[in-house]
Amino acid sequence: MTPDRAVGLAESVRALADGEVTSRALVVQALARIEATQGSVNAFRVVRAEAALAEAEAADEELAAGARRPLLGVPVAVKDDMDVAGEPTAFGCSGEFPPVTEDGEAVRRLRAAGAVIVGKTNTCELGQWPFTEGPAFGATRNPWHPDHTPGGSSGGSAAAVAAGLVPAALGSDGAGSVRIPASWTHLIGIKPQRGRISTWPRGESFQGITVNGTLARTVADAALLLDAAAGNHDLDPHRPPAINASEAVGRDPGRLRIALSLKPPFTAVPARLQPEVRARVVQLAKKLGGLGHLVEEADPPYGQIGLTFVPRATVGIAEWVSATPFPALLDPRTRDAARLGRLLGGVPLRAARRAEALLHRRIGAFYESYDVILAPTTAAPPPRIGAMLELGGFATDRAMIAACPYAWPWNVLGWPGINVPAGFVDGLPVGAQLLGPANSEPLLISLAAQLEAELRWHELWPPQQGEEETVAVV
């Protein structure tokens, strides 16, 4: 097993169980890769070197005794909005944060599955933007091209997986924050059904629009991590019926009716799908047609769904800001969003929450005609580092919506979506979303796996230092 790049999650599990490698060896290699790339990729906010090695040694003792757990001894990473006992949860903010005393539920479940948490990955301040930069930690860079962002807000998790530092990682998705960086780093990114992976100790993160999800190079690995992290705290308000994501990987999806939706949902500022990105998504639609699916252009009836998003998002920011020990160090855009959230926290928030049931009925009716929606994940390839960092609030919103107008409606709905790689534009990755109704992860996973078997996107890696920066066009 090469130490240069992490092998896949499932392959690591197999090799550990067969005695081909030790957990300590895998963790030592992961820590070495992280250290070697912190000055370039800068994927991690917290590295748990000493703790991870101790956990790896304990895992090796279990393995030697014949114990088997789904991820026993495998190194993984989590985003720095998730609580890991003994570590701070700074969520992209500046200042010294106190260590938390307990694991969040998703991390607890990963540990119960045997995973070794090697560190916490960088995210932009309170997860607000599709880039991963800030004064607290610098810039996290895209392994495919270091002058460009890996996206956000789960950009550190995406960069860590794309660069081969770890086989898979957890992120969170409140407006596309798993799917966007997956798109821009050539990964699978699963945004599951609300409540599938607990966000506890926050029963509803960002008023229910944010969920935890998985990032990996293959559908099977993303599904395996989903199965390991899935489940609920006793006090979770959303408890969807259990699924077996890994089982769905090998399942024939059947002949599906797929709506190719290229029109952005309503936004208050202009958003235009770049022709090169459109061409890659249309190419993917043609591949689906060649696999026997019925594909036709159709757009779901989004209506004024954006009006329900803003109160929930800004109230969520206000809630996080109120718990931040150093609010004076926050980005002015963050403080402005929190002020707006405090204004919208009464009647507008209640109206936005009530509207969700109507949206479920209206957009759910679209699934009487179609099984899956195929849409762009973003309207553009990843921007350059710094392109949005110094903008004012309104200019940031304009730039963000122009680049990423497609992902956020599924956060309002709480339904599943998966980013799959769609190819490259000028050497930069772009992706497409497979979007389904409530609890449709198995269907989306089986369809994504069918595409992966044809396109084999996981065989492409970013260039390592000294390699030519060329990639195939998929």
Phi, psi and omega in degrees: 000122184290138177278351187291323181220142180297135170283170186295166181297308182296320179293323177296317178301314181297313183296322177294315181296326181275359179076017180282341183205158176258158175298320179302317180297316180297319182289319176302316179296317179297315180297323178294319178295319179298312181298320183291337185249001181298327179283347182244297180284318178058056184275337192246138171270322181230130174244124186260057190301304184295314181296319182294321179294321177295319179293324178295319179296321176295321178296321179296324177295319177297314181298318180295332179275001177093004179289147177223127173227162190304324182232029189301115175089001185270130177283132175222170179235159176228155180287152184277033162249005182252138183282126172238121185306132179090355181239154175285155172243087185274339178049048174080359186269156176279159178106167179270119180257143179288149175294145177275160186264339184226151171293143165295164186299320181296318178293320177302319180290323175298316178297319179298329177281353176101000183293150174255118182274107184277340180177178180244132191266155183292147176213151176294167187302115180054026170066029191273338195231159181273038172217160183236082182213158175164163183295340182289332187213357182091214183242129169272133190248154183282123180300337179283333178198110189293347177280355185242156178284150170280000185097188181193171008269354179273041185291326178294317177297316180296315181296321180297320180284316182297324180280355179078023178285321176224158182285336182195163182206155170271143170228185174227155190223107178249344175203029184112013191288350165263314186291322181296306178295330173298318178300317187273001176232011173068047182234167165274130177230115181259117167263107185277176173305142177306128181090350181298311172250121185299142171258010180302136025273013173249103186301324174229100179284129183052051177055036173089357181275342183261132176233160173271142182217183188238147177232130181201171181277335181234158177298318182298319180291320178296322179290321179298316178294323177299313179299321182290324184271342187292152178130172191234150165285154182302332184260006178298134179281339181243122186224079182292158178298146184295149175230166171242095185293319183296323178297328182290339184299320183267009185267136175291124181289349186079184179271116188253155172263114187245126177267119174274110185248107184255350182275127177294146171301163181301130172227156184284346178234160187296144175218128183227130178288120179295138185304323182292323177290317177305317182298322180291321180290320178296322177299320178294320177299320179295324177296318177297320176298321178293338177276001175105001181276153174272115183240128175213153181287129177195142181246134177293155182279076183294323183061216182267047184298333181299331180294337178272343182282314189300313179300318182293318181293313184286325174297321177299319177297316179301321179296317178293318181299321181297337180260003183275129185290338184230068183299333180293340179273355183287153175303138177306327178295324177294315181296322177295317179296322179294321177299317178297320179299322178293329177287327185266005188283356181256250183302315181300321179294316180297321178295319179296320179293320179295328183293342184298320180298319178296317179296322177300316181293315186291311181283330175299326178297333177299329181280002168284337179258336183225152178267323186218147170254133170253123182220158171299148172279320176227165178268352186210162172290172182297134178288170177288152173307135177087353186297329181246355191296319187259008180288155171286178186299309183292320179295323176297315179300317179299313182294321181293315180292322179298322182275327191224065182269359194259337195273325195295331181304327181288343173284324175296317182286331182080015185264167184281152172208150180229128168276136171236148178298138179244359180124202186226147173237113183054041177081001181252134183290147169224162185222177177225152180258138165258119188241133181230175176281189184304134172060033184261017181307316181302319179295314181296321179294317180295323178290317178299320179294323177297317177297317182299321179298329178278314190266337175051046183296336183289349179281348178268135177239153170298152177294138173274167181304131181093348177272157174292138181272069176233145178225155174285152173267119184270000000 
